Amino acid sequence: MKEALIIAGFGGQGVLSMGKILAYSGVIQDFEVTWMPSYGPEMRGGTANVTVILSDRKISSPIVHEYDTAIVLNQQSMDKFEQKVRSGGILIYDTNGITRHPKRKDITIYTIDAVTECAKSGQVKLFNTMILGGYLKVRPVVEMENVMVGLKKSLPERAWKMLPANEEAIRRGGEIICQVR
């Protein structure tokens, strides 16, 4: 098993945190793991993406030219990464702010309206874990118990009180993700 994943969006959306949670989860599950973040100098609002590779074999390079899965959270990321999903791969995107929807017919496409769902519940800070839940529904590459340990490792201790809400957001994300084609 090998999963090469890109998560891309704006700074402040929890892009890097999602990747870190997956990376920790993979390490706990005894996978070989790489976590390679990339972001602009802005604190929030600049571009941010992270490449995560999870594998049950040695990883020869953290550099990826073609992804098994792309999670896209803004239009700039859609424009940049849609074509980098391998044929037969998966593209997941939040519909908020996307003006040009993916056109490819050789990949499986999912939408998840996490922005709206988080707004309904008044829990916008759970956006990234809701997206993560949608991804894990489609690609259950790590076990939920390991995801929760990875989440706890990635959060500062003062935020541990939010672990039950994050677990619920992960579950909800799995419920609201929809296959487009």
C-alpha positions as CSV (number, residue, x, y, z in Angstrom):
1,M,0.0,0.0,0.0
2,K,1.2,3.5,-0.9
3,E,-0.8,6.7,-0.8
4,A,0.7,9.9,-2.1
5,L,-1.6,12.8,-1.0
6,I,-1.6,16.6,-1.5
7,I,-3.8,18.8,0.7
8,A,-3.9,22.3,-0.6
9,G,-5.7,25.6,0.2
10,F,-5.1,28.9,2.1
11,G,-3.2,29.3,5.3
12,G,-5.6,29.2,8.3
13,Q,-7.7,26.3,6.8
14,G,-5.8,23.7,8.8
15,V,-4.1,22.2,5.7
16,L,-0.8,21.5,7.4
17,S,-2.5,20.2,10.5
18,M,-4.5,17.7,8.4
19,G,-1.3,16.5,6.9
20,K,0.4,16.3,10.4
21,I,-2.6,14.3,11.8
22,L,-2.3,11.8,8.9
23,A,1.5,11.6,9.3
24,Y,1.3,10.9,13.0
25,S,-1.5,8.3,12.4
26,G,0.6,6.6,9.8
27,V,3.7,6.4,12.2
28,I,1.5,5.0,14.9
29,Q,0.2,2.4,12.4
30,D,3.9,1.5,11.6
31,F,3.9,3.0,8.1
32,E,6.7,4.7,6.4
33,V,5.7,8.4,6.3
34,T,6.8,11.7,4.8
35,W,5.2,15.0,5.6
36,M,6.4,17.9,3.4
37,P,4.7,21.3,3.9
38,S,4.9,24.3,1.6
39,Y,3.5,27.7,2.4
40,G,3.9,31.4,1.6
41,P,5.2,33.9,4.1
42,E,1.7,35.1,5.2
43,M,0.3,33.9,8.5
44,R,-3.2,33.5,7.1
45,G,-4.6,33.8,3.7
46,G,-1.5,32.8,1.7
47,T,-1.2,29.5,-0.1
48,A,-0.5,26.4,1.8
49,N,-0.1,22.8,0.9
50,V,1.3,19.6,2.3
51,T,2.4,16.4,0.6
52,V,1.9,13.3,2.7
53,I,3.1,9.8,1.7
54,L,1.9,6.8,3.7
55,S,3.4,3.4,2.7
56,D,4.0,-0.1,4.0
57,R,7.3,-0.1,2.1
58,K,10.3,2.2,2.1
59,I,9.6,5.6,0.5
60,S,12.3,6.4,-2.1
61,S,11.6,10.1,-2.3
62,P,9.3,12.7,-0.6
63,I,9.0,14.5,-4.0
64,V,5.8,13.6,-5.8
65,H,4.9,14.5,-9.4
66,E,1.6,12.6,-9.5
67,Y,-0.8,12.2,-6.6
68,D,-3.1,9.3,-5.7
69,T,-5.4,11.8,-4.0
70,A,-5.7,15.6,-3.9
71,I,-7.8,17.5,-1.3
72,V,-8.4,20.9,-2.7
73,L,-9.8,23.8,-0.6
74,N,-9.6,26.8,-2.9
75,Q,-9.6,27.7,-6.6
76,Q,-5.9,28.4,-6.9
77,S,-5.2,24.9,-5.6
78,M,-7.8,23.4,-8.0
79,D,-6.0,25.2,-10.9
80,K,-2.6,23.9,-9.8
81,F,-3.3,20.4,-8.6
82,E,-6.2,18.9,-10.6
83,Q,-3.9,17.9,-13.4
84,K,-1.4,16.3,-11.0
85,V,-3.8,13.6,-9.8
86,R,-2.8,10.3,-11.4
87,S,-5.3,8.7,-13.8
88,G,-7.6,6.6,-11.7
89,G,-6.9,8.8,-8.6
90,I,-9.2,10.8,-6.4
91,L,-9.9,14.5,-6.1
92,I,-11.8,15.8,-3.1
93,Y,-12.9,19.4,-2.9
94,D,-14.9,21.8,-0.7
95,T,-17.4,23.6,-2.9
96,N,-17.0,26.9,-1.1
97,G,-15.1,29.4,-3.3
98,I,-14.7,27.0,-6.3
99,T,-15.7,28.8,-9.5
100,R,-14.2,26.3,-12.0
101,H,-15.2,22.7,-11.1
102,P,-12.9,19.8,-12.2
103,K,-13.4,18.6,-15.7
104,R,-11.4,15.4,-15.8
105,K,-13.2,12.1,-16.6
106,D,-10.3,9.8,-15.7
107,I,-10.4,10.4,-11.9
108,T,-13.0,10.0,-9.2
109,I,-14.3,13.3,-7.9
110,Y,-15.9,14.0,-4.5
111,T,-17.3,17.1,-3.0
112,I,-17.7,17.9,0.7
113,D,-19.4,21.1,1.8
114,A,-17.6,21.4,5.1
115,V,-17.7,25.2,5.2
116,T,-21.5,25.2,5.2
117,E,-21.7,22.3,7.7
118,C,-19.3,24.0,10.1
119,A,-21.2,27.3,9.8
120,K,-24.5,25.5,10.7
121,S,-23.0,24.1,13.9
122,G,-21.0,27.3,14.7
123,Q,-17.8,25.3,14.8
124,V,-15.6,26.7,12.0
125,K,-12.5,25.5,13.7
126,L,-13.6,21.9,12.9
127,F,-13.4,22.5,9.2
128,N,-10.1,20.6,8.7
129,T,-11.1,17.6,10.7
130,M,-14.4,17.4,8.9
131,I,-12.5,17.4,5.5
132,L,-10.2,14.8,7.0
133,G,-13.3,12.6,7.9
134,G,-14.5,12.8,4.3
135,Y,-11.1,11.8,3.0
136,L,-10.9,8.8,5.5
137,K,-14.4,7.7,4.4
138,V,-13.2,7.5,0.8
139,R,-9.6,6.3,1.5
140,P,-9.5,4.6,4.9
141,V,-5.7,4.3,4.9
142,V,-5.3,4.7,8.7
143,E,-7.5,3.4,11.5
144,M,-9.7,5.8,13.4
145,E,-8.1,5.0,16.7
146,N,-4.7,6.0,15.3
147,V,-6.3,9.2,13.8
148,M,-7.5,10.2,17.3
149,V,-4.0,9.6,18.7
150,G,-2.5,11.6,15.8
151,L,-5.0,14.4,16.5
152,K,-4.1,14.5,20.2
153,K,-0.4,14.6,19.3
154,S,-0.9,17.5,16.9
155,L,-3.0,19.6,19.2
156,P,-1.6,21.6,22.1
157,E,-2.7,20.4,25.5
158,R,-5.0,23.4,26.0
159,A,-7.0,22.2,23.0
160,W,-7.5,18.6,24.1
161,K,-11.0,19.6,25.4
162,M,-11.9,19.8,21.7
163,L,-11.0,16.2,21.0
164,P,-14.7,14.9,21.3
165,A,-15.9,17.7,18.9
166,N,-13.1,16.9,16.5
167,E,-14.0,13.2,16.5
168,E,-17.6,14.1,15.8
169,A,-16.5,16.4,12.9
170,I,-14.5,13.5,11.5
171,R,-17.5,11.3,11.7
172,R,-19.7,14.0,10.1
173,G,-17.3,14.6,7.3
174,G,-17.6,10.9,6.4
175,E,-21.4,11.3,6.2
176,I,-21.5,14.4,4.0
177,I,-18.9,13.6,1.4
178,C,-20.6,13.0,-2.0
179,Q,-19.2,11.3,-5.1
180,V,-19.7,13.5,-8.2
181,R,-18.3,10.9,-10.7
